Amino acid sequence: MAGPWSQTVIAVVWDFDKTLIPGNMQSPLFARYGVDERAFWDEVDALRDFYLAHGARRVNEDSLYLNHILEYVRSGVFKGLSNAVLRELGAELTFHPGMPEFLAALRATIEEEPAFERADITLEHYVISTGLRPMIEGSAVRPYLEDVWACEFIEAHHPPGFRRPEQAQLFPAHELTALGYEIDNTSKTRALFEINKGTNKRPEIHVNSALPRELRRVPFEHMIYVADGPSDVPAWSVVRSEGGRAFGVYQHGSLAQFEQISQLQRDGRIHAFAEADYRPDSTAYLWLTTEVRRIAEGIVEERELAMRRAVRSAPRHVSDEPSTTPTDAPLEVPTQPSTPTALAGRQSADGPMPARTRADEIRDAVRRSLADSERAVPEPRPERERVHRD
């Protein structure tokens, strides 16, 4: 069954904070509004117990900071904070060494190889982050990304009756008002399946739809997931268990992060790790480049094997001349010597004897049968004269 995809796409999927950039992306936001970053995160850390004490039975800790940003907007601390402002702040983000140039270099590894080009292999970069999508959209890496999954806000009040035009005019909004989309550490796996099935390219394909593996756009075997810590274990586990590659990074000079990511490798969560340095000749550069090429070479081998299986030998013209004497040809009595000595002499004189055919064997069998029949018939004996006695 022919599928909608060629399955020749390689996807490198990136976490964002501490993987592509040092620290958290929200730092420029706090600097813009003069907010103590450490105090903000301390408040976020205290929110779980606060929620539980005020009616919640369970708390999604990954979304606490998003709600707290909205509280800062409503209180006027982040007055006028909008998606446009967040995009502006994204332009202030600084990246680990080698980024974003490495994203282009990794893609060129595929595009500049003739064998990969003939096989229609392409490489795509994705970001799946619990951070803020507008900031990623405004950052220096966005031109290199195929798509982004991250948290989003809306800028509109929606009281009862908000669908009526007059209501919308009564409640204009030019700043963040509510969450529109949320990614947490578990829903990152959903984003991976959307890449896998091609939901981002074909919205009519629902992520929960049953779709055979051969009909999916990016097989997990063609994925590499790059991230920094324990919060990415669910995503690493999905990619690794499905045949993809899991790669970890740590911050330069951080012993705690090195020990953490080293333990993740010992626990079998990731295949390898390196410092978050993507300059040429760095460990991360070499490992990721090698693995991308290995995936591409595997795709080429699979396609060549499929082609050999699919292509049959071309038909040839059949000669009108019979290749052997027909089996119904009249039998001929051989005139050449048939003794071994004579045969040997004939072979030496005329060259090697031609290979015997099925027709030759049939003729010989008939001759032997006739000869046996002749020997089996007894010759008539002359009648003896009877002697008459008186």
C-alpha positions as CSV (number, residue, x, y, z in Angstrom):
1,M,0.0,0.0,0.0
2,A,1.5,3.3,-1.0
3,G,1.7,5.9,1.7
4,P,1.5,9.7,1.7
5,W,5.1,10.0,2.8
6,S,8.4,8.8,1.4
7,Q,9.9,8.3,5.0
8,T,13.1,9.9,3.9
9,V,13.0,12.7,6.5
10,I,15.5,12.8,9.4
11,A,14.3,14.8,12.4
12,V,16.6,16.3,15.0
13,V,14.4,17.4,17.9
14,W,15.8,19.9,20.4
15,D,14.9,20.9,23.9
16,F,15.5,24.7,24.4
17,D,16.5,25.9,27.9
18,K,20.0,24.7,28.8
19,T,20.2,22.7,25.6
20,L,20.4,25.5,23.0
21,I,20.9,28.4,25.5
22,P,22.5,28.7,28.9
23,G,19.9,29.1,31.6
24,N,16.2,29.9,31.2
25,M,14.8,31.9,28.3
26,Q,12.7,34.1,30.7
27,S,15.7,36.0,31.9
28,P,15.3,38.9,29.4
29,L,11.7,39.2,30.5
30,F,12.7,39.8,34.1
31,A,15.4,42.2,33.0
32,R,12.9,44.2,30.9
33,Y,10.5,44.7,33.9
34,G,13.0,45.0,36.6
35,V,11.9,41.8,38.4
36,D,14.2,39.8,40.6
37,E,14.5,36.5,38.7
38,R,15.5,34.5,41.7
39,A,12.5,35.8,43.7
40,F,10.1,34.9,40.9
41,W,11.3,31.3,40.7
42,D,11.2,31.0,44.5
43,E,7.6,32.0,44.4
44,V,6.9,29.4,41.7
45,D,8.5,26.7,43.8
46,A,6.1,27.6,46.6
47,L,3.0,27.5,44.4
48,R,2.5,23.7,44.6
49,D,1.9,23.8,48.3
50,F,-0.2,26.9,48.0
51,Y,-2.4,25.3,45.4
52,L,-2.9,22.2,47.5
53,A,-3.8,24.4,50.5
54,H,-6.4,26.2,48.5
55,G,-8.5,23.5,46.9
56,A,-6.3,21.5,44.5
57,R,-5.9,17.8,44.9
58,R,-3.2,17.5,42.2
59,V,-0.9,20.1,40.7
60,N,0.8,20.2,37.3
61,E,4.1,21.7,38.4
62,D,5.2,22.3,34.8
63,S,2.5,25.0,34.3
64,L,2.9,26.8,37.6
65,Y,5.3,29.4,36.2
66,L,2.9,30.2,33.3
67,N,0.0,31.0,35.7
68,H,2.4,33.1,37.8
69,I,3.4,35.1,34.7
70,L,-0.3,35.8,34.1
71,E,-0.7,36.9,37.8
72,Y,2.2,39.4,37.2
73,V,0.4,40.7,34.2
74,R,-2.9,41.1,36.0
75,S,-1.2,42.8,39.0
76,G,0.5,45.3,36.7
77,V,4.0,44.1,37.3
78,F,4.2,42.9,33.7
79,K,2.0,45.6,32.4
80,G,1.5,45.6,28.6
81,L,3.2,42.2,28.2
82,S,2.1,40.8,24.9
83,N,3.2,38.1,22.4
84,A,4.9,40.8,20.4
85,V,6.9,41.9,23.4
86,L,7.9,38.3,24.0
87,R,9.1,38.0,20.4
88,E,11.2,41.1,20.9
89,L,12.7,39.6,24.0
90,G,13.5,36.4,22.1
91,A,15.9,38.3,19.9
92,E,18.0,39.0,23.1
93,L,18.7,35.3,23.8
94,T,22.3,34.1,23.5
95,F,23.1,30.6,22.5
96,H,25.7,28.0,23.3
97,P,28.9,28.1,21.3
98,G,28.4,26.9,17.7
99,M,24.6,27.8,17.6
100,P,22.7,28.5,15.5
101,E,25.4,27.8,12.8
102,F,25.5,24.1,13.7
103,L,21.9,23.7,12.6
104,A,22.8,24.8,9.1
105,A,26.0,22.7,9.1
106,L,24.1,19.5,10.1
107,R,21.5,20.1,7.3
108,A,24.3,20.6,4.8
109,T,25.8,17.2,5.8
110,I,22.7,15.7,4.1
111,E,22.1,18.2,1.3
112,E,25.7,18.1,0.0
113,E,26.0,14.3,-0.3
114,P,25.0,13.1,-3.8
115,A,23.9,9.7,-2.6
116,F,21.6,11.2,0.0
117,E,20.2,13.7,-2.6
118,R,19.4,10.9,-5.0
119,A,17.5,9.1,-2.2
120,D,15.5,12.4,-1.5
121,I,16.7,12.4,2.1
122,T,16.2,15.7,4.0
123,L,16.9,16.8,7.5
124,E,14.5,18.9,9.7
125,H,15.1,20.6,13.0
126,Y,12.3,20.9,15.6
127,V,12.1,22.4,19.1
128,I,9.9,21.0,21.8
129,S,10.0,23.1,24.9
130,T,8.1,23.9,28.1
131,G,9.2,27.5,27.5
132,L,7.5,30.3,25.6
133,R,6.9,29.9,21.9
134,P,6.9,33.7,21.0
135,M,10.4,34.0,22.5
136,I,11.6,31.0,20.4
137,E,9.9,32.5,17.4
138,G,11.8,35.7,17.9
139,S,15.2,34.1,18.5
140,A,18.1,33.5,16.2
141,V,17.4,29.8,15.7
142,R,13.9,30.2,14.3
143,P,15.0,30.4,10.6
144,Y,16.5,26.9,10.9
145,L,13.5,25.2,12.5
146,E,10.8,23.3,10.7
147,D,8.3,23.8,13.6
148,V,8.1,24.6,17.3
149,W,6.1,23.1,20.1
150,A,6.0,25.4,23.2
151,C,3.6,27.3,25.5
152,E,1.4,30.0,24.1
153,F,-0.7,32.8,25.5
154,I,-3.7,34.6,24.1
155,E,-4.4,38.3,24.2
156,A,-8.2,38.5,24.6
157,H,-10.8,38.5,27.3
158,H,-13.6,36.0,26.8
159,P,-16.4,36.7,29.3
160,P,-19.8,35.0,28.9
161,G,-21.2,36.0,25.6
162,F,-17.8,36.8,24.2
163,R,-18.9,35.6,20.7
164,R,-21.2,38.6,20.3
165,P,-19.4,41.4,18.4
166,E,-20.5,44.0,20.9
167,Q,-19.0,42.0,23.8
168,A,-15.6,41.8,22.1
169,Q,-15.6,45.6,21.7
170,L,-16.3,46.1,25.4
171,F,-13.3,44.0,26.5
172,P,-10.3,44.9,24.3
173,A,-7.0,43.4,25.3
174,H,-3.4,44.3,24.3
175,E,-1.6,42.1,26.8
176,L,-1.6,38.4,27.8
177,T,-4.8,37.2,29.4
178,A,-4.8,33.4,29.4
179,L,-3.0,30.2,28.4
180,G,-3.7,29.1,24.8
181,Y,-1.4,26.1,24.5
182,E,0.7,24.3,27.1
183,I,3.6,21.8,26.8
184,D,4.8,20.0,29.8
185,N,7.4,17.3,30.3
186,T,4.9,14.5,29.6
187,S,3.0,16.1,26.6
188,K,6.4,16.5,24.9
189,T,5.8,12.8,23.9
190,R,2.6,13.9,22.2
191,A,4.6,16.4,20.1
192,L,7.0,13.6,19.1
193,F,4.1,11.5,17.8
194,E,2.8,14.5,15.9
195,I,6.2,14.7,14.1
196,N,6.2,10.9,13.7
197,K,2.7,10.8,12.0
198,G,3.0,14.1,10.1
199,T,0.2,15.8,12.0
200,N,2.0,19.2,11.7
201,K,2.0,18.7,7.9
202,R,-1.4,17.1,7.5
203,P,-3.8,18.4,10.2
204,E,-6.4,15.9,9.1
205,I,-4.2,13.2,10.6
206,H,-5.1,13.2,14.3
207,V,-2.2,12.3,16.6
208,N,-4.4,9.6,18.2
209,S,-5.4,8.1,14.9
210,A,-4.3,4.5,14.3
211,L,-1.7,4.8,11.6
212,P,0.5,1.9,10.4
213,R,4.3,2.5,10.8
214,E,4.9,2.4,7.1
215,L,2.4,5.3,6.6
216,R,4.1,7.6,9.1
217,R,6.1,10.6,7.9
218,V,9.1,10.4,10.2
219,P,9.8,7.0,11.6
220,F,11.2,7.1,15.1
221,E,14.3,5.3,13.8
222,H,15.1,8.5,11.9
223,M,14.9,10.8,15.0
224,I,17.5,12.2,17.4
225,Y,16.3,13.8,20.6
226,V,18.7,16.3,22.3
227,A,18.0,17.6,25.8
228,D,19.7,18.3,29.1
229,G,18.0,16.7,32.1
230,P,15.6,14.4,34.0
231,S,12.5,16.4,32.8
232,D,13.2,15.0,29.3
233,V,13.2,11.4,30.4
234,P,9.7,10.6,29.0
235,A,10.7,12.0,25.6
236,W,14.0,10.2,25.6
237,S,12.3,7.0,26.5
238,V,9.8,7.2,23.6
239,V,12.5,7.9,21.0
240,R,15.0,5.4,22.3
241,S,12.4,2.6,22.7
242,E,11.2,3.1,19.2
243,G,14.7,2.8,17.7
244,G,15.8,6.5,17.7
245,R,18.8,8.2,19.3
246,A,18.8,9.9,22.6
247,F,21.6,12.5,23.3
248,G,22.2,14.5,26.4
249,V,24.2,17.7,27.1
250,Y,25.5,19.6,30.1
251,Q,26.5,23.1,30.8
252,H,30.2,24.0,30.6
253,G,31.9,23.8,34.0
254,S,28.9,22.4,35.8
255,L,29.9,19.4,37.8
256,A,26.3,18.8,39.1
257,Q,24.9,18.7,35.5
258,F,27.8,16.5,34.4
259,E,27.1,14.0,37.2
260,Q,23.4,14.1,36.4
261,I,23.6,13.5,32.7
262,S,26.3,10.8,33.3
263,Q,23.9,9.0,35.6
264,L,21.2,9.1,33.0
265,Q,23.5,7.4,30.6
266,R,24.4,4.7,33.2
267,D,20.6,4.2,33.7
268,G,20.2,3.5,30.0
269,R,18.1,6.7,29.4
270,I,20.5,8.1,26.7
271,H,23.0,6.8,24.2
272,A,25.7,9.4,24.8
273,F,26.3,12.9,26.1
274,A,28.6,15.8,25.7
275,E,29.2,19.4,26.8
276,A,26.7,21.8,25.2
277,D,29.2,23.1,22.7
278,Y,28.3,22.7,19.0
279,R,31.4,24.1,17.4
280,P,33.2,22.1,14.8
281,D,35.4,19.3,16.3
282,S,33.5,19.4,19.6
283,T,32.1,16.1,20.9
284,A,28.5,17.1,20.4
285,Y,29.3,18.2,16.8
286,L,31.0,15.0,15.9
287,W,28.5,12.6,17.6
288,L,25.4,14.3,16.1
289,T,27.0,14.6,12.6
290,T,28.0,10.9,12.7
291,E,24.6,9.7,13.8
292,V,22.8,11.8,11.2
293,R,25.0,10.3,8.5
294,R,24.4,6.8,9.8
295,I,20.7,7.3,9.7
296,A,20.9,8.6,6.1
297,E,23.1,5.7,5.0
298,G,20.6,3.3,6.5
299,I,17.8,4.9,4.4
300,V,19.9,4.6,1.3
301,E,20.5,0.9,1.9
302,E,16.8,0.3,2.6
303,R,15.7,2.0,-0.6
304,E,18.3,0.2,-2.7
305,L,17.2,-3.1,-1.3
306,A,13.5,-2.3,-1.9
307,M,14.4,-1.4,-5.5
308,R,16.2,-4.6,-6.2
309,R,13.3,-6.6,-4.8
310,A,10.8,-4.6,-6.9
311,V,12.6,-4.6,-10.3
312,R,12.5,-7.9,-12.3
313,S,14.7,-8.9,-15.2
314,A,13.8,-7.3,-18.5
315,P,12.2,-9.7,-21.1
316,R,14.5,-10.9,-23.9
317,H,13.8,-12.0,-27.5
318,V,13.4,-15.7,-27.9
319,S,15.5,-17.3,-30.7
320,D,13.5,-19.0,-33.5
321,E,16.2,-21.7,-33.8
322,P,15.7,-24.8,-31.6
323,S,18.4,-25.2,-29.0
324,T,18.3,-29.0,-29.1
325,T,17.1,-31.7,-31.4
326,P,13.3,-32.3,-30.9
327,T,12.5,-35.4,-28.9
328,D,10.3,-36.7,-31.7
329,A,13.1,-36.7,-34.3
330,P,13.7,-40.1,-36.0
331,L,16.3,-42.2,-34.3
332,E,19.6,-42.5,-36.1
333,V,22.1,-45.4,-35.7
334,P,25.4,-43.9,-34.5
335,T,28.2,-44.4,-36.9
336,Q,31.0,-43.2,-34.7
337,P,32.9,-45.6,-32.5
338,S,31.3,-46.2,-29.1
339,T,34.1,-47.9,-27.2
340,P,35.9,-45.8,-24.6
341,T,39.1,-46.0,-26.5
342,A,37.5,-44.8,-29.7
343,L,35.6,-42.1,-27.8
344,A,38.8,-40.9,-26.3
345,G,40.4,-40.8,-29.7
346,R,37.5,-38.9,-31.1
347,Q,37.5,-36.4,-28.3
348,S,41.2,-35.7,-28.8
349,A,40.7,-35.3,-32.5
350,D,37.5,-33.3,-32.6
351,G,37.7,-31.5,-29.3
352,P,35.6,-32.1,-26.1
353,M,32.4,-33.9,-26.5
354,P,29.3,-31.6,-26.4
355,A,27.2,-31.7,-23.3
356,R,24.5,-34.3,-23.4
357,T,20.9,-33.0,-23.6
358,R,17.7,-34.5,-22.5
359,A,16.9,-35.6,-26.0
360,D,20.2,-37.5,-26.2
361,E,19.3,-39.4,-23.0
362,I,15.8,-40.3,-24.3
363,R,17.3,-41.6,-27.6
364,D,19.8,-43.7,-25.7
365,A,17.0,-45.1,-23.5
366,V,15.0,-46.1,-26.5
367,R,17.9,-47.8,-28.1
368,R,18.7,-49.8,-25.0
369,S,15.1,-50.8,-24.7
370,L,15.0,-52.1,-28.4
371,A,18.2,-53.9,-27.9
372,D,17.0,-55.6,-24.8
373,S,13.8,-56.6,-26.5
374,E,15.7,-58.3,-29.4
375,R,17.9,-60.2,-26.9
376,A,14.8,-61.3,-25.0
377,V,13.1,-63.1,-28.0
378,P,14.4,-66.7,-28.3
379,E,15.4,-68.0,-31.7
380,P,13.2,-70.8,-33.0
381,R,14.7,-74.3,-32.6
382,P,14.5,-76.8,-35.6
383,E,12.0,-79.6,-35.0
384,R,13.5,-83.0,-34.4
385,E,12.4,-85.8,-36.7
386,R,10.1,-88.2,-34.8
387,V,11.1,-91.9,-35.0
388,H,8.1,-94.1,-35.6
389,R,8.3,-97.5,-34.0
390,D,6.2,-100.4,-35.0
